[in-house]
Amino acid sequence: MACSSGLATLLLEEIEKYCKENDYREIYLHVEVDNISARLMYEKNGFVEIPPVDWNIKFTERKLHKSWENYVLLYRSVQPQKR
């Protein structure tokens, strides 16, 4: 499994690096509700769950292949690199 091998954490580190280099301040991601191991890994890496609100329900319904009730939206703040 990718999570137990550390691959998922390495990918998150690269995503964060890219975000910092490109002045992104936030990372959002969707995880299927029943994917407990992924949710725990993201939480361990500083992500927090966002309650369902209008904007993220609409986004989820437009972009993903299942109803928004099948997903949790997670968020993490990113500090851009100092130049």
Secondary structure, DSSP 8 states (H G I E B T S, - for coil): -HHHHTHHHHHHHHHHHHHHHTT--EEEEEEETT-HHHHHHHHHTT-EEE---HHHHHHHHHHSSS-GGGEEEEEEE------
